[in-house]
Amino acid sequence: QVQPVIEALASLMERIHQDRRIGFVSSPASPAVFAGSREDLEEMLGNLLDNAGKWARSRVCVDCGVSAGGLRIIVRDDGPG
């Protein structure tokens, strides 16, 4: 399951970036699953969320779903670029 990993990492990233008050929000619960190890998913998503947190002005959004039979994860921030 992808959603619990997203939620745990979002909570961790809010603590890491708390000095800048960056909010991390995720889409409503998704039944999407990752076809690899949880550790690999955590490493990939952790890197993406941390990078977004570094560049965000105030918010990072994570959307997760299934698209054309594959996993789709979109990480957006409100920073420049």
C-alpha positions in Angstrom: 0.0 0.0 0.0 1.4 3.4 -1.0 -0.9 5.7 1.1 0.5 4.8 4.5 4.1 5.4 3.2 3.0 8.8 1.9 1.3 9.8 5.1 4.3 8.7 7.3 6.8 10.6 5.1 4.6 13.7 4.9 4.5 13.8 8.7 8.3 13.3 8.9 8.9 16.0 6.3 6.7 18.5 8.2 9.0 18.0 11.2 12.1 18.3 9.1 10.9 21.5 7.5 9.1 22.9 10.5 11.4 26.0 10.8 9.9 27.2 7.4 6.4 26.0 8.2 6.0 23.9 5.1 2.8 21.9 5.0 2.7 18.5 3.4 -0.7 17.3 2.2 -1.8 14.2 0.4 -4.8 13.2 -1.7 -7.6 11.2 -0.2 -6.7 7.5 0.5 -5.8 5.6 -2.6 -5.8 1.8 -2.9 -2.6 2.0 -5.1 0.1 -0.4 -4.4 3.9 -0.3 -5.2 5.3 -3.4 -6.9 8.6 -3.2 -5.0 9.9 -3.1 -1.5 8.6 -0.6 1.1 12.2 0.6 1.6 12.6 1.4 -2.1 9.3 3.4 -2.1 10.3 5.2 1.1 13.7 6.1 -0.4 12.3 7.4 -3.7 9.4 9.3 -2.1 11.5 10.6 0.7 14.0 12.2 -1.8 11.2 13.8 -3.8 9.3 15.1 -0.8 12.5 16.5 0.8 13.5 18.3 -2.4 10.0 19.7 -2.8 10.1 20.9 0.8 13.4 22.7 0.2 11.9 24.7 -2.7 8.3 25.1 -1.5 7.1 28.5 -0.2 4.5 27.0 2.1 3.0 23.7 0.8 3.8 20.4 -0.8 1.0 18.2 -2.3 1.2 14.5 -3.1 -1.3 12.8 -5.3 -1.4 9.1 -5.8 -3.4 6.8 -8.0 -3.4 4.3 -10.8 -3.1 5.3 -14.4 -3.1 3.0 -17.4 -2.5 0.1 -15.1 0.5 1.6 -13.4 1.2 3.6 -10.3 1.1 7.4 -10.6 2.5 9.6 -7.9 2.6 13.4 -8.4 4.6 15.6 -6.0 4.0 19.4 -6.4 5.2 22.4 -4.5 4.3 26.0 -4.6 7.9 27.2 -5.0 9.6 28.8 -8.0 10.2 26.8 -11.1 
